[in-house]
Amino acid sequence: MSVTELEAAISSLPPQDFARLRDWFWQRDHELWDKQIEEDSASGKLDHLVHEIEADITGGKVKPLNEVLNGS
């Protein structure tokens, strides 16, 4: 089935079925995103971000969350 055919089929769905499909699609998209983040983390692709964050914390560039939330 082509994307054009899928679009036509989706366009003809009743609102309740469209909502169900939308919710499924949203959930699926987030599951794929989570899987990609896990794979990137396990492979070390995100290590540079962790090091950058650690350096910011050590350098005093990061405020404690309670200060941010309290407006301090």
Buried (B, 14 or more C-beta within 10 A) or exposed (E): EEEEEEEEEEEEEEEEEEEEEEEEEEEEEEEEEEEEEEEEEEEEEEEEEEEEEEEEEEEEEBEEEEEEEEEE
